[in-house]
């Protein structure tokens, strides 16, 4: 069960491998450690509903298992739904303690109210009564670094009594990318047809330099949690791509970020662990199911439903993100990014799809 386990849902602001962008060449690889780590972990691509923004929607899906595709296209769940719910469901409710960490101000997307309604015990942000410690920024950056984010996460891990859920939202790689924050960008010089002018080249190199620092911070964090004698599982995912690649015509690529799920040495010894390589493309709603499978943890009825959705249905997303004009509630895509029509589902898949939709309706607009 979840007792004594620590699960970190780590949203990495704007993280996405630039090597997937057509006709973009970089002088060096900015993320060699993460690229190597993904080869030995449950990992793949996450299909984001946003491009250049939409962080809170990905965060909502990862924390609840509820899919943005079933909502009105005009709805932002954090500000328009969760703020009106007294007992909104989130996976944090499975744990003895739940903490949110965001090394920035806390007012955006009504996060103070949202985390309270999700049952979090505390929310750490700049200016909160739970201070952000170990504060550092890189060169001239206006944002606190990923090192800061992970150092505060380590504090919460060490302080855990029993099970703990940590929702970490980093800030380091947030736009803008034209303020000349970083030194040494020439190491990742950008070229190719995707770089249409010097202004775009400067933004790409600024962004990629930030990815380099993320790679270093993740490496240090993994080494740290491997030294801690508690079962820790770390979900790392990019929320969306930065809005600097407008000239590519491939819609799917603009919505593919990276994810991996890492269990530390103690968890591998004491929980057992399975690595799953077949989940090449997932939705943010699938992360907790993958954690559950990887750690061999008991299901609840709701998480059992989500596991079936993960294993038996195509990836569900919004019609806007998939470029779909179907009349169905949401869009579905396969691992190749091809649209799957509702009518093409088998009868058992349609039943599962509708069960999922009805459960989401009950938990958000119905009788809960």
N, C-alpha and C positions, 0 to 999 in steps of 0.2 A: 504494500500500500504506500501511500505518500508520506507516512510518518518518517521523520528525520531526513527526508530528501529535500534538497535545495534545487529549485529550478529557476533559471535566469532566462527571461525573454528579452533578448538584447537587440533592439532596433538600432541599426547603424545608419545614421542620417545619410541619405543619397548614395549609399554604397551600391555600386554595380560595376562589374568587370568591364573596363573600356575596350578590352580586346574583342568583344563581341560586336563593336560598332563597325559596320562595313567601311572599308577604305580609310581607316584610321590606323596609323602606325606610330608607335612610341619607341623612343631610343632605348628604354629599359622597362622591365616589368615592375610595376609599383607594388604588386601584392604577391610576391613569391611564397611567403609563409602561408597565407590563407589558401592560395592555389594548391600547395602541397598538402595542407591539412584536409582539404575537401576530398582528396583522393583516399583518405583513410577513415572518413566519417560518413554518416548518413548526410547526404548533401545533394544539391542540385540547383534548380532555378525556381524562384517564386514569381508568380504572375501578379504584378501590381496593378491595382485599379487606377493608379495615378501616374502622371509623368511630370516631373519638375515640381511636384507638390502632392498633397493628400496624405501626409504622414498619419494624421489621427485616424483616418479610415482603415489603414493597414494595421495600426495599433489596436483598434477596436476589434477587428476580425481575429487577430492573433490572440487577444485576451479572452474572447468569448466563444469562438467557433461559429459565430453567426455571420452570414455572408451578405456583403454589401449589394450583391446582385439581386437579392430578393426585395430590397427596399426601393422606394422611389429614387429616381436619379438625382432629385433635388435635395435629398436628405443627407446631412452630416450627422451620424449617430451620436457622437459625443455631445454636440451642442444642442441638438434638437430632440434627442431621445433619452439618453442616459440621465441627463439633468432632471428629467421629469420622473425618473424611476427611483423608488425608495430602496428596493432590494434588487438592483440589476444583477444579472448573473455574470460572473467572470470566473475563470479557472482559479483565481486567487482564493476563492472560497473553499478550495480543497485543502488548504494549508493552514497551519497554526498561525502563521504570521504572513503578512503581505506588505511589501514596501515598493514604492515607486521612486525612481531617481531620474532627474532631468537637470543637467548642469546649465540651466538657463532660467529665465523668469517663468513663473508657473501659471500665468493667467490664460495663455493661449488654449483654445479648444475647450475651455471650461474644465481643465484637468483637475483643479482642486475639488470641484463638486463631483466630477466623474469618478475619481479614485475613491472618494468617500462613499459614493453610491455602489461601487464595486466591492466595498468591504475592506479596502486597504487600511492598514494600521497607521501608516504615515507616508507622506509625500515630501521628498527632499528636493528643493529647488532653491535658486538664489533668492534670499530674503525670507525663506521659510523658517519656522521655529526648529526645524531639523536641518542644520546648515550643511552646505556642500563644502567638504574639506579637500585638502590636497590640491588646491586650485592652481592650475598652470595653463598657459596658452603658448602657442608656437609662433615665434617671430613676431609679426605684427597683427596676428589674427584677433578679431574681436570676440571670438568664441573660446570657451574653455575646451581643453583638449580631450581626446578619447582617453588618454592616460588618466586625466582627472576623473572621468566617468567610471573607469574600471577600478581605480583606487578606492573610490567610495563604495563600489560594489563589493570589493574585498572586505571592507570594514563590516558591511552588513552580513556577509557570509560568516565571518569570524564571530559575530555577535548573535548568530542564530541559535535559538533554543528550540530544538525539535525542527519541524518542517518549516520552510520559508519559501515564498514566491517573490521574486524580484523582477520588476518591470523596469528595464533600463532604456532610456531614450537619449541617444547621444546628440551632440550639437555641432561638433567640430567641422563637418563637411557641408554645413548648410550654406545656401547661397548668401551673398553674391560671390561670384568668382572673378570679378574684375577689379578688386581692390589691392592687388599686389601684396597679399598677406605673407607669402612664403619666399624664403631665399632658396637658391639652388635648383630652381625649376628646370634649368637647362638639362639636368640629368634625365628628364622625361620629355625631351623635345618631341613635339607632335608634328606629323606630316601626313600627306595623303589628301584625297579629294574631300574627305569629311571636314577638313580644316579649310574653310572657304576664304578666310582672310586673317590678318594678324590679330584682330580683336578676338575672334573665335579661338585661334591658336593660344592666345594668352589665357583665356578662360579654361580651356581644356588642360593646359599644363598646370594651372593653379589648382584645379580640381584633382588632377592625378597626383600632385604632390601631397594633397591631403590624404588620398588613399594610401600612399606610402606610409604616412604617420599612423594611419589606422592599422595597417599591417603590423607595424612594430608594436603598437599598443596591444593588439590581440595576442601576439606572440608572448609578450610579457604576462598578460593575464592568464593565458593557458598554463604557462609555467608556474604561476602562483597558485592557481586552483589545483594543480596536480600535486602540490606540496601540502594541501589541506586534507586532513583525515575526516572528511565528511563527504557523503555522496552528492555530487554536484553535476547537474546537467545544464549545459549552456546552449541556448538556441540563438544563433547569430543570423540576422537577416537584414538586407537592405530594403528600405521602404519604397523607394522609387529611384529612377534615374534623375540625374541633374538635367535641367532644361537647357542643355547646350548643344544638342544633337539634332536640330530641327530639319536638317537636310537629308536625313535618311528616310527612305520611303517604306521601310519595313516596320509596320505598326507593332508587330510582336516583339521585336528587339527593344523597342522603346518601353516595354512593360515587363521585361525580364530582369530581375535582380538575382542576387546570389544568396544561398542559405547553407548553413551546416549545423549539425547538432552534435555536440561534443560531451561525452561523459568522462569525468576526471578519473584518475587512477584508482582512487578509493571506490568510486561507483562501479568501475569495471570489475574490481575484485569482489565486491560485496553484493552487488545487484545482479551480476551477469550483464551482458550487453550483446545486442545484435546490431550489426551494421546493415542498413538497407540502402542498396544502390539503385533500386528500380523506380524510385520516386524522382524522376528527372525534372518534372514540373509539378508544382503544388500551388495551392492557394494559401494565403495567410491563415485561413481557418484550419489548416491541416497540421499546424505545428505541434499542438498539444497531443494529438493522436500519435504523431511520430515519436514524441517523447515517451508516451505511454508504451508504445511498442518497443522502443529501444531499451527502456529500463525494465521491461517485463512487469509493469505495474498493473494492478487490478483496475478494471473499468467500472465506471458508473453507467447507468442506463443511457445517459446523454452522451458520454464519451464513447460508449459502444456504438451508438448511432453514427457518431463522427468518424469512427474507424471504418465503418461500412461505406460511408461517403468517400473517404480517402481511397479505399481499395476497389470500389465498384463503380464509381461515377467519374466522368471526365472532370477536369478542373472547372469549377463554377466561378464566374466573374461577372462584371457588369457588361452590358451591351456596348457601352461607349469604349471601354478598354479593349474589347475584342473586335471592335469594328463591325458589330452585328446589327442587322436590321430585322431580326426575327421578332415575332409577336409574343414570344414566351417571356416569362418574368426576367430571366437572367440569360447570360450567354454561357456556353460550354465549349471548351477547347481541349484537344488532345495534346500529347507531348510535343507534337510538331507544330502546335499553334493553329491547327486547322479547326474551323468551327464544326461543332457537332450539334445537329438539330435535335430538339426534344423528340420529334417523331421517329428519329433514328434509334432511340433508346429501346432496350428490351422491356418487356412488361415488368420484370422485377426491378429494373433500373428506374422506370417511371414511378413505381410504387415507392422506392427509396427516396427519389427526388421529391416527391410530394409529401412524404413523411417529414423530411428535413424542412421543407418549406412550412408545413403546418406547425412543427415544433417551434420554429423561429417566430411564426406569427403569434403563437401562444405566449412565448417568453417576452415579446416586445409590444404587441398591440392587443393581446387577448387577456386571459385570466391568470397568466403566469402559473 
